[in-house]
Amino acid sequence: MKTFQNFDLTDYNSYKIKAVCKTAYFPDTDDDIHRLFSNVAQKKILLGGGYNVLLSKDYYDTEFVIFSGNYNKMELVGEESILCEAGCDMKELSEFALSCELSGLEIFFDIPSSLGGAVVMNAGAGGEDIQTVLDKVWYYNPGSGRIEEITKEEIGFEYRNSFFQKNPEMIVCRTLLSLKKNNPSVIREKMDTIKAARWAKQPREFPNAGSVFKRPPGRFVGPMIDELGLKGYTVGGAKISEKHSGFIVNCNNACGHDIIAIIVYVKERIRTSFGVELDIEQRII
C-alpha cells in the first residue's frame, strides 16, 4: 500500500480543484482495507476516481483513502461474468468486457467513474444503470471487521441511490457482474455511438464532474436553467456551461466555493421560479 503525506489532490478530482490532504493511502489488498477501516473512530475520506465529487477545501487535515489505478483487478468468471475490484475504471472495465465479447457495460464506456463509485450511486445514463448488470457485492463492514456479501436485491437500488449511499461507512470491495455474449462489432458500435453523442452535448473542453443535479420527477434541470437565462452564469473561476447548462465547469482555476455558490444560487432560483427542490448529484467533501 502506497502512502503519501501532504498529498496534492488536483489530479484526483475531475473538477481539477487545487487541494491538499494531510495523508493519502492507496490500498491494494483486502488486508489494506481492514487496516485502514477497522478503527471506526478514525474517520477517513474515501475517494474513488474523483469523478462525481466536489472538493470544498484547500487543505484537509485528515486522511484520504483513494481508489485510482489501484485495487483494480478484473477477471472473467465462467463465460458471462466478471469479478472486479472497486478501483476498476469503468471505461477500462467496459473495454475488458468487449475483449471478452460481453455486452452490458457499453453505457459506461464514456461515463467517468470507478466501479465502487458507480455502485454507491447506481451510476448510469439513458435508462441503463449499474444495477442492471450487477449480481452481488462484497463490502467491508467496520462493525463486524469482515468482508460481507450482499445481493442486488438486498442493496435496494434507487435512482442514483443505494444501500451504500445510505450507509457510507460500508466500503465496496468487489462486485460480480453478469453480462451477455454478443458480437464484438455490435458492442463496439454501441460504445462509439454513445461516446459521440455525449461529446456532442457535454462540455468536455473544461474540467467538470458531470451532471450537478439529480433529475426531478417530471422535469429536466437543463431547460429550467436555460429558461432562467443562467447559461454562462459565473462565480469566480466557475460557470454554468454554455454547452449544457446541467453542468458547471472549471473555466479559470475555480475553487470549491465558486462552484458551491453557483449551486446554491441555481437551487434558489429554481425553487422560487418553478417550485422545484433540486437535489445535488455530486458529493461535496
N, C-alpha and C positions, 0 to 999 in steps of 0.2 A: 504493500500500500504506500503510495506516494503522499508526502505531507509537505505543505509549504506554509511559511509564515508571511504575514502582510501580503496576501496574495491579490494580485490585480484581477478583478472580475470583468473587465471591459470586454474581453473576448468570450465570456461565458454568459452573456445575456444578449438577446438578439436586437435590443434597442441600442446596444453599444454604449450604454451609460457608463461613465467612468466611476468605479467604486472599488474599494479595497476591503477585504475581510481579515480579521486577526489571524485565522488559521484555516487552511483548506485541506481536506482529505479526499483522496481519490481511491476508494476501495476497489479491490479486485476479487475478493472471495467472500463466501458466507461467513467465515471466521472474522473477516474485517468488519462486516456488518454487525456481527454480535458485539465485537469490542467497541464499536462506535456508539451503539444504541442501547446497550444493556443497562446503562445507568440512566434511568428516566429523569433524574434530577438535573443532569447536564444537558441543557437544551442546545440543539444544533439545528441549523437551517439546511434543509435538503434541496438541492438544485439539480435538475436533470440537464437537458440540453440548453436550458435557459431561454426557450422559445416563447413561453407564454407567461413570462414574469416581468415585473416592473420593480427595479431597484430604487428605493426611495431615499437611500442614504449615500453619502460619500464614503463613509467608513463604518464598518460593522465590527464592533468589539465582541465578536462571537466567532463560533466555528461553523464553517460550511462543509457539508458532505456533497461532493459533486460526482455525478454520473455523466461523463462526457468523454468518450474514447476509452472507457474502462468498464469493467463488469458488463461486458457486451458480447458474450459468446452466444452463437446461434447454431442450431444443428437440426437436420432433418430427422424426424422420428416416424418410422413407418413410411408410408407412401404419401400421406397428405397432411402431416402435422409438422410444426416447427416448434422446438423448445428454445426459448430465447431469454436472455437476462435483461434486467431493467434498463441497463445503459445502452442497449442497442439503438442506433439511429434508425428512425422509421424509413427513411429513404434507402439506406443500406439494406434494411430488412426486406423492403419491397423488391429490391434488386436480387436479393438472395432467393426470395420466393420465385421470381422469374426464372432464375437459373435452375430451379427445381421443377419448372413447368407447373407452378401452383398459382392459382388465381384467388383473389380475395383481398390483397393488400395494395392494389393499384391506386386506390384513392389516396394512399399515404406516400406515394412517390414524390409528391411535391408539397406535403404538409410538414413543415419543420417541427420535429418532436422527437423526444426519446420515447422508448416503449413505456417506461414507467410513467412518464407524464401523460402519455396517451391513455393509459389505463385509468389513472386517477381521475382525469376529466372527461373520460369517454369521448376522446377526440374523434373527429370525422368531418365529413362535408358531403354535400349533395345527397343527403338521405342515407349515407352509409357511415358507420362508426365502428370503433374497435370491438364493441360488444358483439357485432355480427359474426366475427371470426374467432372470438376468444372462447376457450373451453374451460380453463381453470387458471388460477393464480396461486403462486406460493409467496408468502409475505412474512416478514419478521415481526413478531409481536413482542414488544418490550416487556409487556406484563408477564408473559409466560417465559420469555427468554428463548423462545423456539421459533423456527420457521414453520408456519402452518399453511394449510391448503384451504382454498375456498373456490367454489364453483361459480360459473357465470350467473346462475340463478340466485345464488346467495349474495352476490355482490350488489344486486338491486340497482342496476344501471338506470340512469335517467338522462335527460338531455343535459350534456356537459356536467354530469354529476355521478357520484358512485359512493359505495361504502368507504372507499379510501379518501375521497374528498371530505366525507363527514368524520372520518377517523384518521387525521393526519399523522398520528403517532405510529400508525401501521406502515411498514416500509415494503413496498413492492420489490420482490427479488427476481422472480422469473414467471413466465407465462407459457402455457401451451396453446398454440393457435391451430385451429382446424380449417384447412383450406381445401380447394378443389382443383383437380387436374384440368389443364386447359392447354390449348395450342399457344406456344410462346409468342408467336407473331400477333395473335389476338390480344394477349396480355400486354405486350409492348405497345401496341397501337392505342389501347386504352390509357396506358401510362402517359404516352406522349400527348394524347388529346387533352387529358386532364391538366398537364403542365402548361400547354399552350393557352388553354382557357384561363388559367389562373394568372399567368404572366400578362395576359392582355388586360386583365381587370385590376390587378393588385399592384400597389406601389413598391415594386422590388428595387427601385433605384435608391431608396433611403432605408436605413435600419428601422425596423418595426417589429412588433410582436403579434402580428395578425389582427384578427377582429378584436376590438376592445370590449364590446358589449355583447351579452347574450341576446339572441333574438327574442323579443317579447311576443306573447301569443297574438297571432293575427296581424302583426306589424313587421316592418323591416326598418332597421335602425338607419341605414344609409339615406333612404328617401326622406325620413323625418329631418335628419340633419341638413340635407340639401334644401328642403322647404324653408328652413330657418336661415338659409344663406350663410351657413357656418363653414362651408368648404374653404379651406385655406386659413381658417382661424388660427392665430399663432400666439403662443406664450413662450417667451424666451427662445430657446432653440428647437422647440417642438411645434408641430402644426397638424391640423386635420388635413389628411391627404386630399389633394385636388383631383387625384385619380380615382380614389374610392374613399368616401367620407366615413366609412366604418372603421378606418384605420387612422391611427396617429403615428406620425413619423418623426424621427430624429433628423432634422434637416441642418442643424448647426450646433453641434455639441450640447444637446439638451441634457438637463439633469432630471432626476426623477420627479422633482416638484413641478417642473414645467409641464410634464405630461399629466400629473395628478390634477393640476389647476385646470387643464382643458377638460379632463374627465368630470370634475365637479361642475364646471360651467355647463357642459353639454347635458348632464343629468338634470340640472335645474331648469334649463331651457325646455327640454323635452317634457319634464313634469308639468311645468306651467302652461305650455302650449298645447300638449296633447293628452295630458292626464296619464302619462305612461311612466312607470317607475323602471328605469333601466338597471339591470344587474351587470356588474363587471365580470367579463370572462377571464381577464388576466389576474394573476396572483400578485398582489402588492407585498413586497418584502421590506 
